[in-house]
Amino acid sequence: METLQFGEVKLHWLNGGVTNMDGGAMFGVVPKPLWSKKYPVNEKNQIELRTDPIFFQYEGKNILIESGMGNDKLSDKQKRNYGVNEESHIDSELAEFNLTTDDIDLVLMTHMHFDHACGLTKMQDDRLVSTFKNAKIYTSEIEWNEMRNPNIRSKNTYWELNWKGIEDQVKTYKDRIEVLPGLHMIHTGGHSDGHSILYFELGEYKLFHMADLMPTHAHKNPLWVLAYDDYPITSIGEKQEWIGKGMAENAWFTFYHDAIYRAVKFNDEGEIIDAVKREK
């Protein structure tokens, strides 16, 4: 379990499962000879993308960023199509802290696509129930509305089985919310209409969780956006603003999907100058 000491807070990456998605889709119009130099690709043109929530304790709260892939949520066809060969081990990993999913107080959801939200619910006695039954679940108002009323495109990723059972726990916001002192969720749009990022500021320490605007370290270039992005021009503008701010502030950038790095810092030239590497 990799960790990052961030001021007084220690971040832990939990094993939430993995997908292997088409590299071309993940890098959009960027030619493969360019992106494949930055991120490994297999013979099926797939890249490994972790779905590993970040756990930390702050202000007396047990907090998760994202929820993982969950367990027993996908059909065999879906597992094949999404390259899922490992599901969540969050229960056993929380046990290392003498905690269970019932002890989670806050779940911060940057957006509600299936690979982020499958861990929010589980089957129990043939019905869907909340995995984190005592938690407040934060996501943007736009995201929550589209999650429950997807359009012809988004219905492929916003699934009823990922929101049925958590309706009473969801807390929404419009533009920005300070969940706890210094811990902000900021609506950006781009990847999805309701997509948000996290900005964590503890005195001199700064951290950005860019979620799927920068799902891996190889997506740092503002123009390298996903074919999955609903609003790619918005993604480009938001990446320019927030990655630029993070680099100027010597901030950490954390990842949910990156199979190589858990967190990185960039210098002014965009080179990695510090990192937490994922242990295979």
N, C-alpha and C positions, 0 to 999 in steps of 0.2 A: 504494500500500500504506500504510494508515494505521498509526500507531504511538502507543504510550503509554509514556512514561518512568515507571517505577514503582520508585522508589529506584534501586538499581544495575541493575535489570532493564529491558529494553526489550521491550515486547510488540508483535507484528506480526500484522495480520490478513491471512490468505491467502485467495485466491479459491477457495472450495470448492464454488461453485455456488449455485443459488437454487431456491426453491419459491414458488408462489403459492397459498396455501391459503384456504379459505372463512373470511371474517372472523367470521361468526357462530360457527363452531366454535372459533375462536381466542379469542373473548371470552365464550363460554358464555352465561349468562343475562343478561349486560349488554346493554341495548337498543342497537341500532345508532346512534340519534341521539347517544348518549353516547360510545361508543368511537370512532366515526368522526370525532369532533372531535380525538381524540388521535393517530390513526394513519390514513394515507391508504388508501383503498379504491378498487378499479376498478369498472367497470360490471358485472362478473361477480360482484361482492361478494367478490372475492379481495383479500388483502393480501400484499404482497411480504415474504418471509422469506428472508434470506440463510442460507447454511449454510457459514459461513466460519470455519475453525479458527484458533485463536490460537497463534502460534509464539513461543517465547522460549528463551533460553539462560540456564541457572542451575546453579550448582554443577558446571560442566563438562558439563552434559547438554543435548542438543537436545530440546525438549519441545513437544508439541502438546496443546491442549485440543480434543477432538472430532476427527473425521476427514473431514468434508465429504461430498459426495454421490457422490464417486468418478466413474468413467467407464464407460459402456457396461454399466451394471447394470440399467437400467430398460427395460421394453418401451415401445413407442409409446403404448399405452393408459395405462400408469402415468405417463409423462411428461405426458400430457394431464390425467389426473385430479389429479396433484399440482402441475400448473402449472410443471413443470421445463423451462425454456428455456435453461438454461446449466448445464454440468457443471463438474467440478473442473479447476483450473489449478494444483494444488499443485506438480506436478513443475517447471513453469517458474518458479514463484515461489520455491521452495527453491533453484533454480539461482542466483538473485540473491545468495544467501549462500554460493555455491560448495558447496552441499549437495545430496544426493539423498534420496529416501525411505529409503534404506538407512542414512542417518546419524542418523535419528530414534531417540533412546534411550528416550523415554517417551511414551505416548499416554494421556491422562487422559480417560476416557469417563464423563460424568455419567450417561448411560444409553445404551441400545443400540437405540433406535428407528431405523428405517431412515434417516431424514434426518440422523442423527448417525453411523451406523455403516456406511453404504454404502462409505465410503472406506477401510475397514479391509482389504478384500480386492479382488483383481482377477483377471481371467482371463489365464492364461498357458499356452500350448500345450494349450488346451481343458480346463484344470482351474483350480480356485480356489486362489490362493496369497495369502500375506500381502503387503499393500502395504508395510508397515513391518517387514520381516522380522527386524530386529535389535532391535526395541523391546520393552519390557515394556508391556503394555496393562492399565491399572488400571480396574476397575469393581467395584461392590459384589457381594457373594456372591449376594444375592437377585436382582439384575439378571441376572447371568450364568446362574443357574439357570433363570430364566424365559425368557431368550433362547433357550435350547436346548430348553425344554419349555413353549412358549406355550399359553395357554388359548384358548377359542373367540373371545375378544375380541382378545387380544394377538397372535394369530398373523398378524393383518393388518399388524403392524409389526415383529415379530421374525422375521427371515428367515434361513433356513439358509445362504444364500449369503453372509451377512455374518459368520458365525462359523466356517464350515468353512475350515480353513486357518490359524486363529490360536489353536487350543486350547492349544498348548504355551507361548504367550506371555502368557496372561491371568493376572493376579495379582488376587485378590479380598480383600475385607475385610468385616467385619461392620458396625460402627457408624462407625468413623472411622479414618483412617490419615494419618500424617505422611509423605508420599512423599519429601520432602526438607525440610531445616530451614525451618520456617515455612510450608510448602506442604501444606495439609491437604485431604483429600477427606472429606466428611461425608455419611453416608446420611440422607436426609430422607423418602423415600417421597413420596406425593402424586401427582405427574404419572404416575409408574409406581411399583410397589411397591418397586423397587430404586433409584429416582432419588437422585442425590447432587448436592451443590453443592461448590464449591471456595472455600476461605478461604486467602488468601495474606497473610502478615504479615512485613514486613521493617522491623524497628524501629518507627518512627513511622508507616510507610506500611501501609495496609490495603486489601485488595481482596476483593470477593466476586464470584464467577461463579455466578449463581443458576440458570443453565441454563433449563429449561422451567418452573420455578416463576415466573420473570419473563423470558419470552423476548424481550420488547421493553420499552422505557422506559414504554410505555403500560399495562403490566401491573403497575405499582408498587402500586396499590391492592390490599390483601390479598384483597378479595372478588372481584377480577377474575381468575377462574381459567378454564382452558380446558375446553371440553366434552370434550376428549380426556383430561382427567385421570381416572385410575382411582379416585383417592381425594381428591376435591375438598376435603373438610373438613380432611384432613391438609395439603393444599397451603396452605389459608388459615392454619392455625396456624404452619406453618413459615415462610411469608412474613412473618407478623407478627413472629416471633422474629428472623429473620436480616436482613430489610430494616431493621427497627428498630435492630438492633445496628450495621449498616453506616452508617446515617444518624447514629447517635450517635458513631461513630468517625471520621466524615468520610472514609469509605471510597469507593473507586471501585467501581462496578458495571460489569462487562464483559458483552458480549452476543455470542452466536453467530448469532442470528437477526435482530437488529434491522437494518432497511434504512436507518434514519435516523442512528442513533448507534452507535458502537463501544463507547463507555464514557461513563458520566455520574457526577456527584456530585449528591446532593440536600441541600437544607437541612432544617431541622426541620419546615418546612411542606410538604415534599415537592416543592419547586420545584427545577428543574435549575439548579445554580449553576456547574457546570463540565462540559465535554463534549468528547469527540473525535467529530466528525461524520464520517460516511462520505462519501467523495468519489465522486460518481456516475461 
